[in-house]
Amino acid sequence: MQSWMRPAFERTGMATAFARTGTVSLFKRVMTGAVLMLALAAGLHSAPVLAHAMLVKAEPPRRAQLTQPPAQVRLWFNEEVEKDYASLAVIHADKTDKAVSEAKPQVTADDPKSIVLPLPQLSPGKYTVKFRVLSVDGHVVDSSYDFTVKSKAQAK
């Protein structure tokens, strides 16, 4: 092999020196360990970045068939939400597609992971709960679900 085709490492004679002392295998082990440590550190650091608020419970629940109209809608999330950026609306899907209440949702003082919206007396029909919250880590969650209030005749 011509000298210009060999790596500089071999041309300088360092390959022979490393081979004699066994330093190449030590160097490889140290570098492998360093790469593994960096990969582990990067993996641990990125885990919280992937997290965001997720709806874990709702009252009334998704697809509920209620015989009595609810007095409020309450949503629980897996992490705290920013109270100033929370929006929650209940829309009568059968009629006007307009919010049934002008009230603003409140983050409860005893549980900063939940929001509550008081409701007026609801008539029978299908309702859609639309919510948008900003979690404390900066992620926005925007979703909706339906529930139905049955009339007394339907409930029987």
Contacts in CASP RR format, 6 or more apart in sequence:
PFRMAT RR
TARGET T0000
AUTHOR 0000-0000-0000
METHOD contacts of the structure
MODEL  1
MQSWMRPAFERTGMATAFARTGTVSLFKRVMTGAVLMLALAAGLHSAPVL
AHAMLVKAEPPRRAQLTQPPAQVRLWFNEEVEKDYASLAVIHADKTDKAV
SEAKPQVTADDPKSIVLPLPQLSPGKYTVKFRVLSVDGHVVDSSYDFTVK
SKAQAK
3 11 0 8 1.000
9 15 0 8 1.000
15 24 0 8 1.000
17 23 0 8 1.000
18 24 0 8 1.000
18 27 0 8 1.000
48 137 0 8 1.000
51 79 0 8 1.000
51 137 0 8 1.000
51 139 0 8 1.000
52 79 0 8 1.000
52 135 0 8 1.000
52 137 0 8 1.000
52 138 0 8 1.000
52 139 0 8 1.000
52 141 0 8 1.000
53 77 0 8 1.000
53 78 0 8 1.000
53 79 0 8 1.000
53 80 0 8 1.000
53 81 0 8 1.000
53 133 0 8 1.000
53 135 0 8 1.000
53 137 0 8 1.000
53 139 0 8 1.000
53 141 0 8 1.000
54 77 0 8 1.000
54 78 0 8 1.000
54 141 0 8 1.000
55 75 0 8 1.000
55 76 0 8 1.000
55 77 0 8 1.000
55 131 0 8 1.000
55 141 0 8 1.000
55 143 0 8 1.000
56 76 0 8 1.000
56 77 0 8 1.000
56 78 0 8 1.000
57 75 0 8 1.000
57 76 0 8 1.000
58 73 0 8 1.000
58 74 0 8 1.000
58 75 0 8 1.000
58 76 0 8 1.000
58 129 0 8 1.000
58 145 0 8 1.000
59 70 0 8 1.000
59 72 0 8 1.000
59 73 0 8 1.000
59 74 0 8 1.000
60 66 0 8 1.000
60 70 0 8 1.000
60 73 0 8 1.000
60 147 0 8 1.000
61 147 0 8 1.000
62 145 0 8 1.000
62 146 0 8 1.000
62 147 0 8 1.000
63 145 0 8 1.000
63 146 0 8 1.000
63 147 0 8 1.000
64 147 0 8 1.000
64 148 0 8 1.000
65 147 0 8 1.000
65 148 0 8 1.000
65 150 0 8 1.000
66 147 0 8 1.000
66 148 0 8 1.000
66 149 0 8 1.000
66 150 0 8 1.000
67 149 0 8 1.000
67 150 0 8 1.000
67 152 0 8 1.000
67 155 0 8 1.000
68 149 0 8 1.000
69 119 0 8 1.000
69 121 0 8 1.000
69 122 0 8 1.000
69 123 0 8 1.000
69 149 0 8 1.000
70 119 0 8 1.000
70 122 0 8 1.000
70 147 0 8 1.000
70 149 0 8 1.000
71 118 0 8 1.000
71 119 0 8 1.000
72 116 0 8 1.000
72 117 0 8 1.000
72 118 0 8 1.000
72 119 0 8 1.000
73 88 0 8 1.000
73 90 0 8 1.000
73 116 0 8 1.000
73 117 0 8 1.000
73 119 0 8 1.000
73 129 0 8 1.000
74 114 0 8 1.000
74 115 0 8 1.000
74 116 0 8 1.000
74 117 0 8 1.000
75 88 0 8 1.000
75 114 0 8 1.000
75 115 0 8 1.000
75 129 0 8 1.000
75 131 0 8 1.000
76 111 0 8 1.000
76 113 0 8 1.000
76 114 0 8 1.000
77 113 0 8 1.000
77 114 0 8 1.000
77 133 0 8 1.000
77 135 0 8 1.000
77 141 0 8 1.000
78 113 0 8 1.000
79 113 0 8 1.000
79 135 0 8 1.000
79 136 0 8 1.000
79 137 0 8 1.000
80 112 0 8 1.000
80 113 0 8 1.000
80 135 0 8 1.000
80 136 0 8 1.000
81 107 0 8 1.000
81 112 0 8 1.000
81 113 0 8 1.000
81 115 0 8 1.000
81 133 0 8 1.000
81 134 0 8 1.000
81 135 0 8 1.000
81 136 0 8 1.000
82 133 0 8 1.000
82 134 0 8 1.000
82 135 0 8 1.000
82 136 0 8 1.000
82 138 0 8 1.000
83 106 0 8 1.000
83 107 0 8 1.000
83 112 0 8 1.000
83 115 0 8 1.000
85 132 0 8 1.000
85 133 0 8 1.000
85 134 0 8 1.000
86 105 0 8 1.000
86 107 0 8 1.000
86 115 0 8 1.000
86 131 0 8 1.000
86 132 0 8 1.000
86 133 0 8 1.000
86 134 0 8 1.000
87 105 0 8 1.000
87 130 0 8 1.000
87 131 0 8 1.000
87 132 0 8 1.000
87 133 0 8 1.000
88 105 0 8 1.000
88 115 0 8 1.000
88 117 0 8 1.000
88 129 0 8 1.000
88 130 0 8 1.000
88 131 0 8 1.000
89 99 0 8 1.000
89 101 0 8 1.000
89 117 0 8 1.000
89 129 0 8 1.000
89 130 0 8 1.000
89 131 0 8 1.000
90 99 0 8 1.000
90 100 0 8 1.000
90 101 0 8 1.000
90 117 0 8 1.000
90 119 0 8 1.000
90 122 0 8 1.000
90 127 0 8 1.000
90 128 0 8 1.000
90 129 0 8 1.000
90 130 0 8 1.000
91 97 0 8 1.000
91 98 0 8 1.000
91 99 0 8 1.000
91 100 0 8 1.000
91 127 0 8 1.000
91 128 0 8 1.000
91 130 0 8 1.000
92 98 0 8 1.000
92 100 0 8 1.000
92 122 0 8 1.000
92 123 0 8 1.000
92 125 0 8 1.000
92 126 0 8 1.000
92 127 0 8 1.000
93 125 0 8 1.000
93 126 0 8 1.000
93 127 0 8 1.000
93 128 0 8 1.000
93 146 0 8 1.000
94 125 0 8 1.000
94 126 0 8 1.000
100 119 0 8 1.000
100 120 0 8 1.000
100 122 0 8 1.000
100 127 0 8 1.000
101 117 0 8 1.000
101 118 0 8 1.000
101 119 0 8 1.000
101 120 0 8 1.000
103 117 0 8 1.000
103 118 0 8 1.000
104 117 0 8 1.000
105 115 0 8 1.000
105 116 0 8 1.000
105 117 0 8 1.000
105 131 0 8 1.000
106 115 0 8 1.000
106 116 0 8 1.000
106 117 0 8 1.000
107 114 0 8 1.000
107 115 0 8 1.000
108 114 0 8 1.000
108 115 0 8 1.000
108 116 0 8 1.000
115 131 0 8 1.000
115 133 0 8 1.000
122 149 0 8 1.000
123 149 0 8 1.000
124 149 0 8 1.000
124 150 0 8 1.000
124 151 0 8 1.000
124 154 0 8 1.000
125 148 0 8 1.000
125 149 0 8 1.000
125 150 0 8 1.000
125 151 0 8 1.000
126 146 0 8 1.000
126 147 0 8 1.000
126 148 0 8 1.000
127 146 0 8 1.000
127 147 0 8 1.000
127 148 0 8 1.000
127 149 0 8 1.000
128 144 0 8 1.000
128 145 0 8 1.000
128 146 0 8 1.000
129 144 0 8 1.000
129 145 0 8 1.000
129 146 0 8 1.000
129 147 0 8 1.000
130 143 0 8 1.000
130 144 0 8 1.000
131 141 0 8 1.000
131 142 0 8 1.000
131 143 0 8 1.000
131 144 0 8 1.000
132 140 0 8 1.000
132 141 0 8 1.000
132 142 0 8 1.000
133 140 0 8 1.000
133 141 0 8 1.000
134 140 0 8 1.000
134 141 0 8 1.000
135 141 0 8 1.000
END
